[in-house]
Amino acid sequence: MPNNRNAAKAMRQSNKRRLRNRTARTSLRTVIRKVHEAATPAAGAAVDAAAAEAALKTAVKKLDQAAAKKFIHKNKAARLKSRLSARIKKSKTPAKA
């Protein structure tokens, strides 16, 4: 427990920030996971390119917003965008047997 008013206020602020960051982190992870799911074909099925592109577009927007708010570093956002687009590009090319 806080020992004075300043510490109590700091604790309240910290809890608010923690909850805000947790929701933002969760939504970011969800968007990235949807891109992975769209780029990974189901057993015996082809990848839906349109759905994968739509998921990537949403993910890029969310990553840019997170970087702009300094929630994640801009280089991390760029790295994630690059990896996601490479994964989609790889899933579009037919597998060599």
N, CA, C and O atoms as a Tinker XYZ file with bonds, in Angstrom:
   388  protein
     1  N      0.840000   -1.184000    0.000000    73     2
     2  CA     0.000000    0.000000    0.000000    64     1     3
     3  C      0.886000    1.249000    0.000000    63     2     4     5
     4  O      1.969000    1.256000    0.585000    81     3
     5  N      0.412000    2.295000   -0.661000    73     3     6
     6  CA     1.197000    3.536000   -0.694000    64     5     7
     7  C      1.204000    4.213000    0.677000    63     6     8     9
     8  O      0.247000    4.130000    1.446000    81     7
     9  N      2.303000    4.871000    0.941000    73     7    10
    10  CA     2.455000    5.519000    2.249000    64     9    11
    11  C      2.069000    6.987000    2.251000    63    10    12    13
    12  O      1.929000    7.576000    3.323000    81    11
    13  N      1.894000    7.594000    1.093000    73    11    14
    14  CA     1.468000    8.997000    1.061000    64    13    15
    15  C      0.601000    9.241000   -0.176000    63    14    16    17
    16  O      0.408000    8.344000   -0.998000    81    15
    17  N      0.085000   10.457000   -0.296000    73    15    18
    18  CA    -0.841000   10.767000   -1.390000    64    17    19
    19  C     -0.168000   10.672000   -2.757000    63    18    20    21
    20  O     -0.782000   10.222000   -3.724000    81    19
    21  N      1.093000   11.095000   -2.836000    73    19    22
    22  CA     1.796000   11.034000   -4.118000    64    21    23
    23  C      1.962000    9.592000   -4.581000    63    22    24    25
    24  O      1.789000    9.285000   -5.761000    81    23
    25  N      2.291000    8.728000   -3.661000    73    23    26
    26  CA     2.462000    7.320000   -4.001000    64    25    27
    27  C      1.128000    6.698000   -4.403000    63    26    28    29
    28  O      1.081000    5.846000   -5.290000    81    27
    29  N      0.047000    7.121000   -3.753000    73    27    30
    30  CA    -1.283000    6.602000   -4.091000    64    29    31
    31  C     -1.668000    7.013000   -5.506000    63    30    32    33
    32  O     -2.206000    6.214000   -6.273000    81    31
    33  N     -1.386000    8.275000   -5.843000    73    31    34
    34  CA    -1.694000    8.757000   -7.186000    64    33    35
    35  C     -0.835000    8.036000   -8.224000    63    34    36    37
    36  O     -1.328000    7.662000   -9.288000    81    35
    37  N      0.434000    7.843000   -7.918000    73    35    38
    38  CA     1.323000    7.129000   -8.843000    64    37    39
    39  C      0.823000    5.714000   -9.082000    63    38    40    41
    40  O      0.899000    5.204000  -10.200000    81    39
    41  N      0.316000    5.085000   -8.043000    73    39    42
    42  CA    -0.209000    3.735000   -8.179000    64    41    43
    43  C     -1.453000    3.713000   -9.069000    63    42    44    45
    44  O     -1.605000    2.828000   -9.911000    81    43
    45  N     -2.337000    4.689000   -8.878000    73    43    46
    46  CA    -3.536000    4.776000   -9.719000    64    45    47
    47  C     -3.153000    4.975000  -11.189000    63    46    48    49
    48  O     -3.689000    4.316000  -12.080000    81    47
    49  N     -2.218000    5.893000  -11.419000    73    47    50
    50  CA    -1.783000    6.160000  -12.793000    64    49    51
    51  C     -1.138000    4.927000  -13.408000    63    50    52    53
    52  O     -1.374000    4.605000  -14.572000    81    51
    53  N     -0.329000    4.249000  -12.622000    73    51    54
    54  CA     0.357000    3.051000  -13.099000    64    53    55
    55  C     -0.649000    1.972000  -13.489000    63    54    56    57
    56  O     -0.479000    1.307000  -14.511000    81    55
    57  N     -1.682000    1.797000  -12.693000    73    55    58
    58  CA    -2.703000    0.789000  -13.000000    64    57    59
    59  C     -3.472000    1.140000  -14.265000    63    58    60    61
    60  O     -3.784000    0.259000  -15.066000    81    59
    61  N     -3.782000    2.430000  -14.450000    73    59    62
    62  CA    -4.486000    2.853000  -15.663000    64    61    63
    63  C     -3.632000    2.580000  -16.896000    63    62    64    65
    64  O     -4.121000    2.067000  -17.903000    81    63
    65  N     -2.352000    2.929000  -16.805000    73    63    66
    66  CA    -1.448000    2.708000  -17.933000    64    65    67
    67  C     -1.292000    1.216000  -18.224000    63    66    68    69
    68  O     -1.260000    0.800000  -19.382000    81    67
    69  N     -1.197000    0.426000  -17.171000    73    67    70
    70  CA    -1.020000   -1.015000  -17.339000    64    69    71
    71  C     -2.205000   -1.618000  -18.081000    63    70    72    73
    72  O     -2.026000   -2.429000  -18.990000    81    71
    73  N     -3.418000   -1.223000  -17.695000    73    71    74
    74  CA    -4.611000   -1.749000  -18.361000    64    73    75
    75  C     -4.684000   -1.297000  -19.817000    63    74    76    77
    76  O     -5.052000   -2.078000  -20.694000    81    75
    77  N     -4.335000   -0.037000  -20.075000    73    75    78
    78  CA    -4.364000    0.487000  -21.437000    64    77    79
    79  C     -3.337000   -0.240000  -22.304000    63    78    80    81
    80  O     -3.621000   -0.617000  -23.441000    81    79
    81  N     -2.155000   -0.427000  -21.755000    73    79    82
    82  CA    -1.103000   -1.116000  -22.503000    64    81    83
    83  C     -1.458000   -2.573000  -22.748000    63    82    84    85
    84  O     -1.150000   -3.119000  -23.807000    81    83
    85  N     -2.103000   -3.205000  -21.777000    73    83    86
    86  CA    -2.457000   -4.609000  -21.925000    64    85    87
    87  C     -3.454000   -4.799000  -23.058000    63    86    88    89
    88  O     -3.311000   -5.728000  -23.853000    81    87
    89  N     -4.462000   -3.934000  -23.147000    73    87    90
    90  CA    -5.443000   -4.059000  -24.226000    64    89    91
    91  C     -4.793000   -3.778000  -25.579000    63    90    92    93
    92  O     -5.086000   -4.454000  -26.566000    81    91
    93  N     -3.918000   -2.785000  -25.621000    73    91    94
    94  CA    -3.246000   -2.457000  -26.881000    64    93    95
    95  C     -2.355000   -3.609000  -27.325000    63    94    96    97
    96  O     -2.341000   -3.961000  -28.505000    81    95
    97  N     -1.620000   -4.193000  -26.401000    73    95    98
    98  CA    -0.722000   -5.307000  -26.724000    64    97    99
    99  C     -1.522000   -6.512000  -27.207000    63    98   100   101
   100  O     -1.128000   -7.181000  -28.162000    81    99
   101  N     -2.638000   -6.785000  -26.550000    73    99   102
   102  CA    -3.477000   -7.921000  -26.926000    64   101   103
   103  C     -4.056000   -7.737000  -28.326000    63   102   104   105
   104  O     -4.052000   -8.671000  -29.128000    81   103
   105  N     -4.550000   -6.543000  -28.621000    73   103   106
   106  CA    -5.139000   -6.314000  -29.940000    64   105   107
   107  C     -4.078000   -6.378000  -31.029000    63   106   108   109
   108  O     -4.352000   -6.842000  -32.136000    81   107
   109  N     -2.873000   -5.917000  -30.726000    73   107   110
   110  CA    -1.779000   -5.989000  -31.696000    64   109   111
   111  C     -1.412000   -7.446000  -31.984000    63   110   112   113
   112  O     -1.215000   -7.827000  -33.138000    81   111
   113  N     -1.325000   -8.244000  -30.942000    73   111   114
   114  CA    -1.016000   -9.666000  -31.118000    64   113   115
   115  C     -2.108000  -10.375000  -31.918000    63   114   116   117
   116  O     -1.814000  -11.242000  -32.741000    81   115
   117  N     -3.358000  -10.008000  -31.676000    73   115   118
   118  CA    -4.486000  -10.618000  -32.384000    64   117   119
   119  C     -4.406000  -10.319000  -33.877000    63   118   120   121
   120  O     -4.614000  -11.206000  -34.704000    81   119
   121  N     -4.106000   -9.074000  -34.216000    73   119   122
   122  CA    -4.023000   -8.686000  -35.623000    64   121   123
   123  C     -2.893000   -9.439000  -36.313000    63   122   124   125
   124  O     -3.051000   -9.898000  -37.444000    81   123
   125  N     -1.751000   -9.568000  -35.637000    73   123   126
   126  CA    -0.617000  -10.291000  -36.210000    64   125   127
   127  C     -0.960000  -11.770000  -36.377000    63   126   128   129
   128  O     -0.616000  -12.381000  -37.389000    81   127
   129  N     -1.638000  -12.339000  -35.388000    73   127   130
   130  CA    -2.029000  -13.747000  -35.472000    64   129   131
   131  C     -2.982000  -13.985000  -36.650000    63   130   132   133
   132  O     -2.902000  -15.023000  -37.307000    81   131
   133  N     -3.878000  -13.038000  -36.919000    73   131   134
   134  CA    -4.812000  -13.192000  -38.037000    64   133   135
   135  C     -4.077000  -13.215000  -39.374000    63   134   136   137
   136  O     -4.481000  -13.920000  -40.299000    81   135
   137  N     -2.993000  -12.440000  -39.471000    73   135   138
   138  CA    -2.199000  -12.468000  -40.701000    64   137   139
   139  C     -1.533000  -13.831000  -40.843000    63   138   140   141
   140  O     -1.524000  -14.411000  -41.929000    81   139
   141  N     -0.974000  -14.344000  -39.744000    73   139   142
   142  CA    -0.344000  -15.662000  -39.787000    64   141   143
   143  C     -1.353000  -16.736000  -40.197000    63   142   144   145
   144  O     -1.041000  -17.616000  -41.000000    81   143
   145  N     -2.547000  -16.658000  -39.649000    73   143   146
   146  CA    -3.578000  -17.648000  -39.976000    64   145   147
   147  C     -4.009000  -17.537000  -41.437000    63   146   148   149
   148  O     -4.246000  -18.547000  -42.100000    81   147
   149  N     -4.108000  -16.298000  -41.934000    73   147   150
   150  CA    -4.517000  -16.104000  -43.328000    64   149   151
   151  C     -3.431000  -16.571000  -44.295000    63   150   152   153
   152  O     -3.732000  -17.017000  -45.402000    81   151
   153  N     -2.176000  -16.471000  -43.879000    73   151   154
   154  CA    -1.065000  -16.854000  -44.761000    64   153   155
   155  C     -0.755000  -18.336000  -44.688000    63   154   156   157
   156  O     -0.051000  -18.861000  -45.551000    81   155
   157  N     -1.266000  -19.019000  -43.680000    73   155   158
   158  CA    -1.002000  -20.449000  -43.533000    64   157   159
   159  C     -2.196000  -21.221000  -44.069000    63   158   160   161
   160  O     -3.306000  -21.086000  -43.553000    81   159
   161  N     -1.980000  -22.024000  -45.093000    73   159   162
   162  CA    -3.121000  -22.761000  -45.654000    64   161   163
   163  C     -3.570000  -23.885000  -44.729000    63   162   164   165
   164  O     -2.765000  -24.501000  -44.031000    81   163
   165  N     -4.848000  -24.129000  -44.742000    73   163   166
   166  CA    -5.386000  -25.267000  -43.996000    64   165   167
   167  C     -4.979000  -26.541000  -44.716000    63   166   168   169
   168  O     -4.494000  -26.495000  -45.847000    81   167
   169  N     -5.174000  -27.661000  -44.070000    73   167   170
   170  CA    -4.767000  -28.944000  -44.647000    64   169   171
   171  C     -5.484000  -29.174000  -45.976000    63   170   172   173
   172  O     -6.710000  -29.278000  -46.029000    81   171
   173  N     -4.696000  -29.252000  -47.043000    73   171   174
   174  CA    -5.259000  -29.533000  -48.359000    64   173   175
   175  C     -5.963000  -28.369000  -49.019000    63   174   176   177
   176  O     -6.617000  -28.553000  -50.045000    81   175
   177  N     -5.848000  -27.183000  -48.465000    73   175   178
   178  CA    -6.525000  -26.016000  -49.030000    64   177   179
   179  C     -5.490000  -24.993000  -49.479000    63   178   180   181
   180  O     -4.356000  -24.981000  -49.002000    81   179
   181  N     -5.902000  -24.149000  -50.393000    73   179   182
   182  CA    -5.020000  -23.084000  -50.874000    64   181   183
   183  C     -5.191000  -21.837000  -50.002000    63   182   184   185
   184  O     -6.185000  -21.686000  -49.291000    81   183
   185  N     -4.216000  -20.966000  -50.075000    73   183   186
   186  CA    -4.272000  -19.726000  -49.308000    64   185   187
   187  C     -5.197000  -18.745000  -50.014000    63   186   188   189
   188  O     -5.108000  -18.565000  -51.229000    81   187
   189  N     -6.079000  -18.116000  -49.259000    73   187   190
   190  CA    -6.953000  -17.085000  -49.812000    64   189   191
   191  C     -6.155000  -15.783000  -49.851000    63   190   192   193
   192  O     -5.980000  -15.119000  -48.830000    81   191
   193  N     -5.676000  -15.430000  -51.037000    73   191   194
   194  CA    -4.790000  -14.270000  -51.188000    64   193   195
   195  C     -5.487000  -12.970000  -50.791000    63   194   196   197
   196  O     -4.871000  -12.091000  -50.187000    81   195
   197  N     -6.763000  -12.849000  -51.130000    73   195   198
   198  CA    -7.479000  -11.611000  -50.809000    64   197   199
   199  C     -7.617000  -11.431000  -49.302000    63   198   200   201
   200  O     -7.447000  -10.328000  -48.782000    81   199
   201  N     -7.925000  -12.514000  -48.609000    73   199   202
   202  CA    -8.065000  -12.432000  -47.156000    64   201   203
   203  C     -6.723000  -12.138000  -46.495000    63   202   204   205
   204  O     -6.652000  -11.390000  -45.521000    81   203
   205  N     -5.669000  -12.730000  -47.030000    73   203   206
   206  CA    -4.330000  -12.489000  -46.481000    64   205   207
   207  C     -3.916000  -11.039000  -46.678000    63   206   208   209
   208  O     -3.358000  -10.418000  -45.773000    81   207
   209  N     -4.192000  -10.499000  -47.865000    73   207   210
   210  CA    -3.849000   -9.095000  -48.140000    64   209   211
   211  C     -4.655000   -8.150000  -47.247000    63   210   212   213
   212  O     -4.121000   -7.154000  -46.759000    81   211
   213  N     -5.925000   -8.455000  -47.033000    73   211   214
   214  CA    -6.763000   -7.619000  -46.175000    64   213   215
   215  C     -6.256000   -7.654000  -44.732000    63   214   216   217
   216  O     -6.212000   -6.624000  -44.059000    81   215
   217  N     -5.876000   -8.841000  -44.265000    73   215   218
   218  CA    -5.347000   -8.966000  -42.912000    64   217   219
   219  C     -4.037000   -8.210000  -42.778000    63   218   220   221
   220  O     -3.785000   -7.573000  -41.755000    81   219
   221  N     -3.195000   -8.279000  -43.816000    73   219   222
   222  CA    -1.915000   -7.562000  -43.786000    64   221   223
   223  C     -2.138000   -6.055000  -43.751000    63   222   224   225
   224  O     -1.450000   -5.336000  -43.027000    81   223
   225  N     -3.093000   -5.585000  -44.528000    73   223   226
   226  CA    -3.379000   -4.147000  -44.574000    64   225   227
   227  C     -3.811000   -3.648000  -43.191000    63   226   228   229
   228  O     -3.377000   -2.588000  -42.742000    81   227
   229  N     -4.657000   -4.411000  -42.533000    73   227   230
   230  CA    -5.104000   -4.052000  -41.185000    64   229   231
   231  C     -3.934000   -4.071000  -40.211000    63   230   232   233
   232  O     -3.798000   -3.173000  -39.381000    81   231
   233  N     -3.097000   -5.087000  -40.312000    73   231   234
   234  CA    -1.956000   -5.220000  -39.403000    64   233   235
   235  C     -0.969000   -4.070000  -39.589000    63   234   236   237
   236  O     -0.440000   -3.536000  -38.614000    81   235
   237  N     -0.726000   -3.694000  -40.836000    73   235   238
   238  CA     0.207000   -2.598000  -41.107000    64   237   239
   239  C     -0.304000   -1.306000  -40.491000    63   238   240   241
   240  O      0.459000   -0.538000  -39.905000    81   239
   241  N     -1.594000   -1.078000  -40.627000    73   239   242
   242  CA    -2.183000    0.138000  -40.058000    64   241   243
   243  C     -2.038000    0.143000  -38.537000    63   242   244   245
   244  O     -1.637000    1.152000  -37.957000    81   243
   245  N     -2.357000   -0.964000  -37.896000    73   243   246
   246  CA    -2.268000   -1.055000  -36.431000    64   245   247
   247  C     -0.821000   -0.921000  -35.950000    63   246   248   249
   248  O     -0.558000   -0.270000  -34.939000    81   247
   249  N      0.112000   -1.536000  -36.674000    73   247   250
   250  CA     1.518000   -1.440000  -36.292000    64   249   251
   251  C      2.021000    0.002000  -36.431000    63   250   252   253
   252  O      2.762000    0.487000  -35.576000    81   251
   253  N      1.619000    0.682000  -37.508000    73   251   254
   254  CA     2.023000    2.081000  -37.681000    64   253   255
   255  C      1.451000    2.963000  -36.579000    63   254   256   257
   256  O      2.127000    3.864000  -36.082000    81   255
   257  N      0.199000    2.701000  -36.197000    73   255   258
   258  CA    -0.408000    3.474000  -35.115000    64   257   259
   259  C      0.311000    3.232000  -33.796000    63   258   260   261
   260  O      0.538000    4.167000  -33.028000    81   259
   261  N      0.667000    1.986000  -33.533000    73   259   262
   262  CA     1.367000    1.656000  -32.292000    64   261   263
   263  C      2.740000    2.321000  -32.262000    63   262   264   265
   264  O      3.178000    2.796000  -31.214000    81   263
   265  N      3.419000    2.356000  -33.407000    73   263   266
   266  CA     4.726000    2.995000  -33.474000    64   265   267
   267  C      4.597000    4.509000  -33.316000    63   266   268   269
   268  O      5.442000    5.145000  -32.686000    81   267
   269  N      3.541000    5.084000  -33.889000    73   267   270
   270  CA     3.341000    6.530000  -33.781000    64   269   271
   271  C      3.069000    6.953000  -32.341000    63   270   272   273
   272  O      3.467000    8.038000  -31.919000    81   271
   273  N      2.387000    6.087000  -31.592000    73   271   274
   274  CA     2.092000    6.387000  -30.186000    64   273   275
   275  C      3.231000    5.967000  -29.266000    63   274   276   277
   276  O      3.127000    6.066000  -28.043000    81   275
   277  N      4.328000    5.494000  -29.876000    73   275   278
   278  CA     5.501000    5.031000  -29.131000    64   277   279
   279  C      5.173000    3.843000  -28.228000    63   278   280   281
   280  O      5.828000    3.627000  -27.208000    81   279
   281  N      4.160000    3.082000  -28.612000    73   279   282
   282  CA     3.823000    1.873000  -27.864000    64   281   283
   283  C      4.838000    0.784000  -28.165000    63   282   284   285
   284  O      5.235000    0.023000  -27.282000    81   283
   285  N      5.255000    0.721000  -29.437000    73   283   286
   286  CA     6.373000   -0.138000  -29.817000    64   285   287
   287  C      7.355000    0.738000  -30.593000    63   286   288   289
   288  O      6.979000    1.797000  -31.094000    81   287
   289  N      8.592000    0.308000  -30.692000    73   287   290
   290  CA     9.608000    1.077000  -31.404000    64   289   291
   291  C      9.323000    1.024000  -32.897000    63   290   292   293
   292  O      8.807000    0.027000  -33.401000    81   291
   293  N      9.658000    2.093000  -33.602000    73   291   294
   294  CA     9.375000    2.152000  -35.041000    64   293   295
   295  C     10.130000    1.065000  -35.806000    63   294   296   297
   296  O      9.633000    0.555000  -36.810000    81   295
   297  N     11.326000    0.710000  -35.337000    73   295   298
   298  CA    12.072000   -0.346000  -36.019000    64   297   299
   299  C     11.411000   -1.711000  -35.811000    63   298   300   301
   300  O     11.439000   -2.560000  -36.702000    81   299
   301  N     10.828000   -1.915000  -34.655000    73   299   302
   302  CA    10.117000   -3.179000  -34.410000    64   301   303
   303  C      8.892000   -3.268000  -35.311000    63   302   304   305
   304  O      8.586000   -4.331000  -35.852000    81   303
   305  N      8.192000   -2.147000  -35.469000    73   303   306
   306  CA     7.025000   -2.129000  -36.347000    64   305   307
   307  C      7.447000   -2.439000  -37.780000    63   306   308   309
   308  O      6.779000   -3.205000  -38.475000    81   307
   309  N      8.549000   -1.847000  -38.217000    73   307   310
   310  CA     9.041000   -2.091000  -39.573000    64   309   311
   311  C      9.448000   -3.552000  -39.744000    63   310   312   313
   312  O      9.171000   -4.159000  -40.779000    81   311
   313  N     10.099000   -4.111000  -38.737000    73   311   314
   314  CA    10.534000   -5.508000  -38.809000    64   313   315
   315  C      9.332000   -6.449000  -38.898000    63   314   316   317
   316  O      9.329000   -7.388000  -39.693000    81   315
   317  N      8.312000   -6.190000  -38.074000    73   315   318
   318  CA     7.122000   -7.035000  -38.104000    64   317   319
   319  C      6.400000   -6.933000  -39.438000    63   318   320   321
   320  O      5.955000   -7.943000  -39.982000    81   319
   321  N      6.280000   -5.719000  -39.969000    73   319   322
   322  CA     5.620000   -5.536000  -41.257000    64   321   323
   323  C      6.365000   -6.279000  -42.355000    63   322   324   325
   324  O      5.754000   -6.918000  -43.212000    81   323
   325  N      7.679000   -6.190000  -42.321000    73   323   326
   326  CA     8.493000   -6.865000  -43.323000    64   325   327
   327  C      8.316000   -8.375000  -43.245000    63   326   328   329
   328  O      8.152000   -9.034000  -44.271000    81   327
   329  N      8.347000   -8.917000  -42.057000    73   327   330
   330  CA     8.213000  -10.365000  -41.882000    64   329   331
   331  C      6.823000  -10.854000  -42.282000    63   330   332   333
   332  O      6.680000  -11.920000  -42.880000    81   331
   333  N      5.802000  -10.066000  -41.947000    73   331   334
   334  CA     4.442000  -10.466000  -42.320000    64   333   335
   335  C      4.258000  -10.451000  -43.833000    63   334   336   337
   336  O      3.668000  -11.371000  -44.399000    81   335
   337  N      4.765000   -9.403000  -44.490000    73   335   338
   338  CA     4.612000   -9.333000  -45.946000    64   337   339
   339  C      5.416000  -10.431000  -46.628000    63   338   340   341
   340  O      4.980000  -10.981000  -47.640000    81   339
   341  N      6.596000  -10.759000  -46.081000    73   339   342
   342  CA     7.387000  -11.850000  -46.656000    64   341   343
   343  C      6.662000  -13.177000  -46.500000    63   342   344   345
   344  O      6.716000  -14.028000  -47.388000    81   343
   345  N      5.990000  -13.352000  -45.383000    73   343   346
   346  CA     5.255000  -14.601000  -45.150000    64   345   347
   347  C      4.091000  -14.744000  -46.132000    63   346   348   349
   348  O      3.823000  -15.832000  -46.640000    81   347
   349  N      3.409000  -13.631000  -46.387000    73   347   350
   350  CA     2.295000  -13.677000  -47.335000    64   349   351
   351  C      2.816000  -13.922000  -48.752000    63   350   352   353
   352  O      2.232000  -14.692000  -49.514000    81   351
   353  N      3.915000  -13.261000  -49.091000    73   351   354
   354  CA     4.502000  -13.454000  -50.417000    64   353   355
   355  C      4.921000  -14.911000  -50.605000    63   354   356   357
   356  O      4.712000  -15.484000  -51.675000    81   355
   357  N      5.504000  -15.504000  -49.580000    73   355   358
   358  CA     5.931000  -16.906000  -49.634000    64   357   359
   359  C      4.729000  -17.841000  -49.777000    63   358   360   361
   360  O      4.800000  -18.847000  -50.483000    81   359
   361  N      3.638000  -17.507000  -49.112000    73   359   362
   362  CA     2.458000  -18.385000  -49.173000    64   361   363
   363  C      1.769000  -18.312000  -50.526000    63   362   364   365
   364  O      1.055000  -19.243000  -50.900000    81   363
   365  N      1.967000  -17.220000  -51.273000    73   363   366
   366  CA     1.343000  -17.085000  -52.580000    64   365   367
   367  C      2.040000  -17.933000  -53.627000    63   366   368   369
   368  O      1.399000  -18.442000  -54.547000    81   367
   369  N      3.350000  -18.086000  -53.494000    73   367   370
   370  CA     4.076000  -18.880000  -54.498000    64   369   371
   371  C      3.768000  -20.346000  -54.305000    63   370   372   373
   372  O      3.689000  -20.818000  -53.171000    81   371
   373  N      3.593000  -21.076000  -55.398000    73   371   374
   374  CA     3.271000  -22.511000  -55.264000    64   373   375
   375  C      4.473000  -23.274000  -54.716000    63   374   376   377
   376  O      5.620000  -22.981000  -55.053000    81   375
   377  N      4.194000  -24.239000  -53.880000    73   375   378
   378  CA     5.250000  -25.054000  -53.274000    64   377   379
   379  C      5.816000  -26.013000  -54.306000    63   378   380   381
   380  O      5.079000  -26.642000  -55.065000    81   379
   381  N      7.142000  -26.114000  -54.321000    73   379   382
   382  CA     7.785000  -27.038000  -55.267000    64   381   383
   383  C      7.821000  -28.422000  -54.646000    63   382   384   385
   384  O      8.257000  -28.601000  -53.509000    81   383
   385  N      7.353000  -29.396000  -55.415000    73   383   386
   386  CA     7.314000  -30.770000  -54.887000    64   385   387
   387  C      8.495000  -31.578000  -55.328000    63   386   388
   388  O      8.610000  -32.750000  -54.970000    81   387
